[in-house]
Amino acid sequence: MSASIHDLIASFAEKLTVVEIDIAGIRFFEVRADEVGTPYVVRRAAAKWSTLTATGDEVADAVGDVARELISPEGRDAVVVLPAADGPEQEASLRAITAWCPAAQVMRPLGVKAADLLRDLAAQAPLRQSYDLVVVRERAADGRLELAGQPLFAAGTLPGQDAHVAVTCTGPGGMLLAVSAWSGPLEPSGLVSVDHAPLPPGRHTLRAVLEAPGRVGFPGVADLRPHTGSWAEVVAGLPARLRPPSSRPAHLICAIETTGAQDELEARCHWPAYLIDLLADSPTQFSVISYGTHVFGERHPTHVPPRVALWAGSAAQARLALDSLRPTPPTYPNAAQVEDVLAELRGLLPQDRARTALLTIGARPPHPRRVGRDRVPPCPHRHDWQALLQELERRHGTRFAAICDAASPAWERLGSAALYQVDAVDVEELAARLDLTSAGGSLTLPFVS
């Protein structure tokens, strides 16, 4: 009998209904699976014979009403009836249930309570979904970090089985052991558990034991504690890369559009100032360039070149350069001198193998080399901003980030390493994506190479 119910718990689709009938009364239980496939037991209804009517027919009517409410007549879900006593009430109840659900299976219990039996069998059930340890790895294409699943237990694994996995702890604060259930190769269905393991930095071979569906233990890890923080914060804190600091010097160039009101300029200068402060103790050089809009409408457009407020200076000098910027009136509404900034950089950047990063902050995209369908006039000097970007990438390995008011294809290219709206910037992530920091000497999750 127990083996048959065990098989049903292992294979039910949506729910398994179990009806217990004994000398005291009748009880309806349901076995369901949560979002990670762990079976659990709930009691849906119960009644003593004394609360039902006296005759067998009246008992049958009352039980039939409950059965119609809790049991589907189409037979989609398995139904098991456990009659543990004989008598008119028990026979009437059994008759009512089988009349409503002819596919119900009648099994004779072995002197145990249904609730205890079901909980024990659910804890012994094989996994309905595979379990993985959530780890971090480097993508082969570009070295960026990504979450991945390290297989622990396949679907169908029985409790008591163990698995071994080799991972690296990268920081002195230990790491989180997060187990995830998967409904398919690329379809994580949810977290089974997240525990903090106070392990020292270095490589560890962990032994995982499937204690029960929904419960994985790591018996070799002392002082393992449940993690109480937000999983979203764990994922958001994943750095872009994991590597030792580069021996090459870094050079951050901030190109800032000054057209607009004072508050607009202050909003644009806020984020480069924050980034400069973040990098102040690193061996980074800073440059600040301001630019505005072209003047059209005259026979020959007036050309005011971008202003180099600072070139290859210190963090303190860069903050002073930012403070020196003043707002200028827009002379053309739909584009700005971004392409002139790129042309200026072509002549300023030396071949010194520094890690060069360009952060462009503005509201308007660059002028095209020629007039397009949007009718934006071309750059008066016919600078091709896309060709200039490619040249800066090729000759200097420049990485590009942008902070803009509204995204567009041009801004996506100017922010190929990182693109943000002006009101939502993650400066630590920005520094990492521009290759200005080692960005993640340690991780909160296990690392696999």
C-alpha positions as CSV (number, residue, x, y, z in Angstrom):
1,M,0.0,0.0,0.0
2,S,2.7,2.5,1.0
3,A,4.7,1.7,-2.2
4,S,1.7,2.5,-4.4
5,I,1.1,5.9,-2.7
6,H,4.8,6.6,-2.8
7,D,4.6,6.1,-6.6
8,L,1.7,8.4,-6.9
9,I,3.5,11.1,-4.9
10,A,6.4,10.8,-7.2
11,S,4.3,11.1,-10.4
12,F,1.2,13.2,-9.7
13,A,0.6,16.1,-12.2
14,E,-1.1,18.8,-10.2
15,K,-2.3,17.2,-7.0
16,L,-3.0,13.9,-5.3
17,T,-6.1,13.7,-3.1
18,V,-6.1,11.3,-0.2
19,V,-9.3,10.6,1.8
20,E,-8.9,9.0,5.2
21,I,-12.0,7.2,6.6
22,D,-11.8,5.8,10.1
23,I,-13.9,5.2,13.2
24,A,-13.9,8.9,14.2
25,G,-14.7,10.6,10.9
26,I,-13.4,11.6,7.4
27,R,-10.5,13.7,6.4
28,F,-9.4,15.0,2.9
29,F,-5.7,15.7,2.3
30,E,-4.0,17.0,-0.8
31,V,-0.4,16.5,-1.9
32,R,0.9,19.3,-4.1
33,A,4.2,20.5,-5.4
34,D,5.6,24.0,-4.8
35,E,7.4,26.2,-7.4
36,V,10.6,24.1,-7.1
37,G,8.8,20.8,-7.3
38,T,8.9,19.9,-3.6
39,P,5.8,17.9,-2.5
40,Y,3.9,19.1,0.5
41,V,0.7,18.0,2.3
42,V,-2.3,20.1,3.3
43,R,-5.5,19.1,5.0
44,R,-8.4,20.4,3.1
45,A,-11.4,19.2,5.1
46,A,-12.4,17.1,8.1
47,A,-15.6,16.1,9.8
48,K,-16.5,13.8,12.7
49,W,-19.4,11.4,12.2
50,S,-21.2,13.1,15.1
51,T,-21.3,16.4,13.1
52,L,-22.8,14.7,10.1
53,T,-26.4,13.4,9.9
54,A,-27.2,10.1,11.5
55,T,-28.3,7.8,8.7
56,G,-26.0,6.4,6.0
57,D,-27.8,8.1,3.1
58,E,-27.5,11.5,4.8
59,V,-23.8,10.8,5.5
60,A,-23.3,9.9,1.8
61,D,-25.0,13.2,0.7
62,A,-22.8,15.3,3.0
63,V,-19.6,13.5,1.9
64,G,-20.6,13.7,-1.7
65,D,-21.0,17.5,-1.4
66,V,-17.4,17.8,0.0
67,A,-16.1,15.4,-2.7
68,R,-17.7,17.5,-5.5
69,E,-16.0,20.6,-4.1
70,L,-12.5,19.1,-3.7
71,I,-12.2,16.3,-6.3
72,S,-12.3,16.7,-10.1
73,P,-14.7,14.2,-11.7
74,E,-12.7,14.0,-14.9
75,G,-10.0,12.0,-13.2
76,R,-7.2,14.4,-14.1
77,D,-5.8,14.0,-10.5
78,A,-5.2,10.8,-8.7
79,V,-7.5,10.0,-5.7
80,V,-6.8,7.5,-3.0
81,V,-9.3,6.4,-0.3
82,L,-8.0,4.9,2.9
83,P,-10.9,3.2,4.8
84,A,-9.6,2.1,8.2
85,A,-12.8,1.0,9.7
86,D,-16.1,-0.7,8.8
87,G,-19.6,0.6,9.6
88,P,-22.5,2.3,7.9
89,E,-20.9,5.8,7.9
90,Q,-17.7,4.5,6.5
91,E,-19.5,2.5,3.8
92,A,-21.7,5.4,2.9
93,S,-18.7,7.7,2.6
94,L,-16.7,5.3,0.4
95,R,-19.8,4.8,-1.8
96,A,-20.2,8.6,-2.2
97,I,-16.6,9.2,-3.2
98,T,-16.3,6.3,-5.7
99,A,-19.6,7.3,-7.2
100,W,-18.3,10.8,-7.8
101,C,-14.9,9.7,-8.8
102,P,-14.9,6.1,-10.2
103,A,-11.1,6.2,-10.8
104,A,-10.4,6.5,-7.1
105,Q,-8.2,3.8,-5.7
106,V,-9.1,2.1,-2.5
107,M,-6.2,1.0,-0.3
108,R,-6.1,-0.4,3.2
109,P,-3.8,1.4,5.6
110,L,-1.4,-0.3,7.9
111,G,-2.4,1.3,11.2
112,V,-0.8,4.7,10.6
113,K,-2.4,8.1,10.3
114,A,-2.7,9.5,6.8
115,A,-1.1,12.8,7.6
116,D,2.0,11.1,9.1
117,L,2.2,8.6,6.2
118,L,1.9,11.3,3.5
119,R,4.6,13.5,5.1
120,D,7.0,10.6,5.5
121,L,6.4,9.5,1.9
122,A,6.7,13.0,0.5
123,A,10.1,13.3,2.2
124,Q,11.2,10.1,0.5
125,A,10.0,11.0,-2.9
126,P,12.4,11.3,-5.9
127,L,13.2,14.8,-7.2
128,R,10.7,16.1,-9.7
129,Q,13.2,18.6,-11.1
130,S,17.0,18.6,-11.2
131,Y,19.0,20.6,-8.6
132,D,22.0,22.7,-9.5
133,L,24.4,24.8,-7.4
134,V,24.4,28.4,-8.6
135,V,27.9,29.4,-9.5
136,V,29.7,32.2,-11.4
137,R,31.9,31.5,-14.4
138,E,33.7,33.5,-17.1
139,R,32.3,33.6,-20.6
140,A,34.8,32.2,-23.1
141,A,34.0,35.0,-25.6
142,D,34.9,38.0,-23.5
143,G,35.7,37.0,-20.0
144,R,32.6,38.6,-18.5
145,L,31.0,36.9,-15.5
146,E,27.7,35.1,-15.7
147,L,25.6,32.9,-13.5
148,A,25.5,29.2,-14.3
149,G,24.2,26.0,-12.8
150,Q,26.7,23.3,-11.6
151,P,24.7,20.0,-11.6
152,L,24.1,18.4,-8.2
153,F,21.2,16.0,-8.5
154,A,19.2,15.0,-11.6
155,A,15.4,14.7,-11.7
156,G,14.5,11.3,-10.2
157,T,17.3,11.3,-7.6
158,L,16.2,9.7,-4.3
159,P,17.0,11.3,-0.8
160,G,20.2,10.1,0.7
161,Q,22.2,10.4,-2.5
162,D,25.3,12.7,-2.4
163,A,27.3,14.7,-5.0
164,H,30.6,16.4,-5.1
165,V,31.4,19.7,-6.7
166,A,34.7,21.7,-6.9
167,V,34.4,25.4,-6.6
168,T,36.6,28.4,-5.6
169,C,35.9,30.8,-2.8
170,T,37.3,34.2,-3.9
171,G,36.9,36.3,-0.8
172,P,37.6,36.3,2.9
173,G,33.9,36.5,3.8
174,G,33.0,33.0,2.6
175,M,30.4,32.4,-0.1
176,L,26.7,31.6,-0.6
177,L,25.7,28.1,-1.5
178,A,22.5,28.6,-3.5
179,V,20.7,25.5,-4.8
180,S,18.3,26.1,-7.7
181,A,15.7,23.7,-9.2
182,W,15.5,23.6,-13.0
183,S,12.6,22.6,-15.2
184,G,14.7,22.5,-18.3
185,P,18.2,23.1,-19.5
186,L,17.8,26.9,-19.6
187,E,14.7,27.3,-17.4
188,P,15.5,27.9,-13.7
189,S,12.2,27.6,-11.8
190,G,13.4,29.0,-8.4
191,L,15.7,28.7,-5.5
192,V,15.5,25.7,-3.2
193,S,17.8,27.1,-0.5
194,V,20.5,29.8,0.0
195,D,23.0,29.3,2.8
196,H,26.1,31.2,3.8
197,A,29.3,29.1,4.1
198,P,32.1,30.7,6.1
199,L,34.9,29.1,4.1
200,P,38.4,30.6,3.6
201,P,39.5,31.8,0.1
202,G,40.7,29.0,-2.2
203,R,39.5,25.9,-3.9
204,H,37.1,23.6,-2.1
205,T,35.5,20.3,-3.0
206,L,32.0,20.4,-1.5
207,R,29.9,17.3,-0.6
208,A,26.2,17.9,-1.1
209,V,23.6,15.5,0.3
210,L,20.0,15.3,-0.8
211,E,18.3,15.1,2.6
212,A,14.7,15.3,1.1
213,P,13.0,17.1,-1.8
214,G,13.6,20.8,-1.1
215,R,16.4,20.2,1.4
216,V,20.1,19.9,0.5
217,G,22.8,19.7,3.1
218,F,26.5,20.3,2.9
219,P,27.8,18.2,5.8
220,G,31.5,19.2,5.4
221,V,30.8,22.9,6.0
222,A,30.8,24.0,9.6
223,D,28.5,26.9,10.8
224,L,26.4,26.8,7.6
225,R,23.6,29.4,8.1
226,P,20.6,30.4,6.1
227,H,21.1,33.6,4.1
228,T,18.5,36.2,5.1
229,G,19.3,38.9,2.5
230,S,17.7,39.6,-0.9
231,W,18.6,37.3,-3.8
232,A,18.0,40.2,-6.2
233,E,20.8,42.1,-4.4
234,V,23.1,39.1,-4.7
235,V,22.6,39.0,-8.5
236,A,22.8,42.8,-8.8
237,G,26.1,42.7,-7.0
238,L,27.7,40.4,-9.5
239,P,30.7,42.3,-11.0
240,A,31.3,42.4,-14.7
241,R,34.7,40.7,-14.5
242,L,37.0,38.9,-12.0
243,R,40.7,39.4,-12.4
244,P,43.7,40.9,-10.6
245,P,44.4,44.7,-11.2
246,S,45.9,45.5,-14.5
247,S,49.5,46.8,-14.6
248,R,48.6,49.2,-17.4
249,P,47.7,52.8,-16.4
250,A,44.2,54.0,-16.9
251,H,42.9,57.2,-18.5
252,L,39.3,58.3,-18.1
253,I,38.1,61.0,-20.5
254,C,34.8,62.7,-19.6
255,A,33.1,64.5,-22.5
256,I,30.2,66.6,-21.2
257,E,27.6,68.5,-23.2
258,T,27.1,71.9,-21.6
259,T,24.1,73.1,-23.5
260,G,21.0,73.7,-21.5
261,A,20.1,75.1,-18.1
262,Q,22.3,75.1,-15.0
263,D,20.4,72.2,-13.3
264,E,20.8,70.1,-16.5
265,L,24.6,70.7,-16.5
266,E,24.8,69.9,-12.8
267,A,22.9,66.6,-13.4
268,R,25.4,65.7,-16.1
269,C,28.4,66.5,-14.0
270,H,27.1,64.6,-11.0
271,W,28.0,61.1,-12.3
272,P,31.5,61.8,-13.6
273,A,32.3,63.5,-10.3
274,Y,31.1,60.4,-8.5
275,L,33.2,58.2,-10.8
276,I,36.3,60.4,-10.3
277,D,35.9,60.2,-6.5
278,L,35.6,56.4,-6.8
279,L,38.8,56.2,-8.7
280,A,40.7,58.9,-6.8
281,D,43.0,56.5,-5.0
282,S,43.8,54.5,-8.2
283,P,46.6,55.3,-10.6
284,T,44.1,56.8,-13.1
285,Q,44.6,60.0,-15.2
286,F,41.6,62.1,-15.9
287,S,40.6,64.4,-18.7
288,V,37.5,66.7,-19.0
289,I,36.2,68.0,-22.3
290,S,33.1,70.1,-22.7
291,Y,31.2,70.5,-25.9
292,G,28.1,72.3,-27.2
293,T,26.1,72.6,-30.4
294,H,26.9,73.8,-33.8
295,V,25.6,77.1,-35.1
296,F,23.7,76.9,-38.4
297,G,21.7,79.4,-40.4
298,E,24.6,81.6,-41.6
299,R,26.4,81.3,-44.9
300,H,29.3,79.6,-43.1
301,P,28.5,77.8,-39.8
302,T,30.3,79.3,-36.8
303,H,32.7,76.7,-35.4
304,V,33.4,76.7,-31.7
305,P,35.6,73.7,-31.0
306,P,35.2,71.5,-27.9
307,R,37.0,72.9,-24.8
308,V,39.6,70.7,-23.2
309,A,39.2,71.8,-19.5
310,L,41.8,69.2,-18.3
311,W,44.1,66.7,-20.0
312,A,45.6,63.8,-18.1
313,G,45.4,65.3,-14.7
314,S,44.7,64.2,-11.2
315,A,41.4,63.5,-9.5
316,A,41.5,66.8,-7.7
317,Q,42.2,68.7,-10.9
318,A,39.4,66.8,-12.6
319,R,36.9,67.9,-9.9
320,L,38.1,71.5,-10.4
321,A,37.7,71.1,-14.2
322,L,34.1,69.9,-13.7
323,D,33.4,72.9,-11.4
324,S,34.7,75.2,-14.1
325,L,32.1,74.2,-16.7
326,R,29.3,76.7,-17.4
327,P,26.0,76.1,-19.2
328,T,25.7,77.4,-22.8
329,P,22.5,78.1,-24.9
330,P,21.6,75.4,-27.4
331,T,22.1,76.7,-31.0
332,Y,20.8,73.6,-32.6
333,P,18.2,71.3,-31.0
334,N,18.7,67.9,-32.5
335,A,22.4,67.1,-32.4
336,A,25.6,68.2,-30.7
337,Q,29.4,68.3,-31.3
338,V,30.1,64.7,-30.2
339,E,31.9,64.0,-33.5
340,D,34.2,67.0,-32.9
341,V,35.1,65.6,-29.5
342,L,36.1,62.3,-31.2
343,A,38.2,64.1,-33.8
344,E,39.9,66.1,-31.0
345,L,40.7,62.9,-29.2
346,R,42.3,61.4,-32.3
347,G,45.0,64.1,-32.1
348,L,45.4,64.2,-28.3
349,L,45.7,60.5,-27.4
350,P,49.3,59.2,-27.4
351,Q,50.3,55.7,-28.2
352,D,51.1,54.8,-24.5
353,R,49.0,51.6,-24.2
354,A,47.0,53.1,-21.3
355,R,43.5,51.6,-20.7
356,T,41.6,54.4,-22.3
357,A,37.9,55.0,-21.5
358,L,35.6,57.7,-22.9
359,L,32.5,58.6,-21.0
360,T,30.1,60.8,-23.0
361,I,27.3,62.6,-21.1
362,G,24.8,64.6,-23.0
363,A,21.3,65.0,-24.4
364,R,21.9,65.1,-28.2
365,P,23.5,62.6,-30.5
366,P,26.4,63.4,-32.9
367,H,25.9,65.0,-36.3
368,P,26.1,62.6,-39.2
369,R,28.7,62.9,-42.0
370,R,25.9,63.4,-44.5
371,V,22.3,64.3,-44.3
372,G,20.0,61.3,-43.6
373,R,16.3,60.7,-43.5
374,D,16.1,62.5,-40.1
375,R,17.3,65.7,-41.9
376,V,19.9,66.5,-39.2
377,P,22.5,68.7,-40.9
378,P,25.9,67.1,-41.3
379,C,29.0,68.1,-39.3
380,P,30.4,71.3,-40.8
381,H,33.8,69.6,-40.9
382,R,32.4,66.3,-42.3
383,H,33.7,64.3,-39.3
384,D,32.4,60.7,-39.4
385,W,31.7,59.9,-35.8
386,Q,31.4,56.1,-36.4
387,A,34.7,55.9,-38.2
388,L,36.3,57.9,-35.5
389,L,35.0,55.5,-32.8
390,Q,36.4,52.6,-34.8
391,E,39.8,54.3,-35.1
392,L,39.9,55.0,-31.3
393,E,39.0,51.4,-30.6
394,R,41.6,50.1,-33.1
395,R,44.5,52.3,-32.2
396,H,44.0,52.9,-28.5
397,G,41.7,50.1,-27.4
398,T,39.3,52.7,-26.1
399,R,36.1,51.5,-24.3
400,F,33.0,53.7,-24.6
401,A,30.3,54.4,-22.1
402,A,27.5,57.0,-22.3
403,I,24.9,58.7,-20.0
404,C,22.1,60.2,-22.0
405,D,18.6,61.6,-21.7
406,A,17.1,59.1,-24.1
407,A,18.5,56.0,-25.8
408,S,19.0,55.8,-29.6
409,P,21.1,53.8,-32.0
410,A,23.8,56.5,-31.8
411,W,23.9,56.5,-28.0
412,E,24.0,52.7,-28.0
413,R,27.2,52.8,-30.1
414,L,28.6,55.6,-27.9
415,G,27.8,53.5,-24.9
416,S,28.8,50.1,-26.2
417,A,30.4,49.1,-22.9
418,A,27.8,50.7,-20.7
419,L,24.8,52.9,-21.4
420,Y,22.7,54.6,-18.7
421,Q,19.9,57.1,-18.4
422,V,21.0,60.3,-16.6
423,D,18.8,59.5,-13.6
424,A,19.9,55.9,-13.1
425,V,23.6,55.1,-13.1
426,D,25.4,52.4,-11.2
427,V,28.9,54.0,-10.9
428,E,30.6,50.9,-9.6
429,E,29.4,48.8,-12.5
430,L,30.3,51.7,-14.9
431,A,33.9,51.7,-13.6
432,A,34.1,47.9,-14.1
433,R,32.7,48.0,-17.6
434,L,35.1,50.7,-18.6
435,D,38.0,48.4,-17.4
436,L,39.0,51.1,-14.8
437,T,38.9,48.8,-11.8
438,S,39.6,45.1,-11.1
439,A,35.9,45.1,-10.2
440,G,35.3,42.1,-8.2
441,G,38.4,40.7,-6.6
442,S,35.9,38.5,-4.6
443,L,32.4,37.1,-5.2
444,T,29.6,36.2,-2.9
445,L,28.9,33.1,-5.0
446,P,31.2,30.1,-5.8
447,F,33.4,30.5,-8.8
448,V,34.2,27.8,-11.4
449,S,36.8,28.1,-14.1
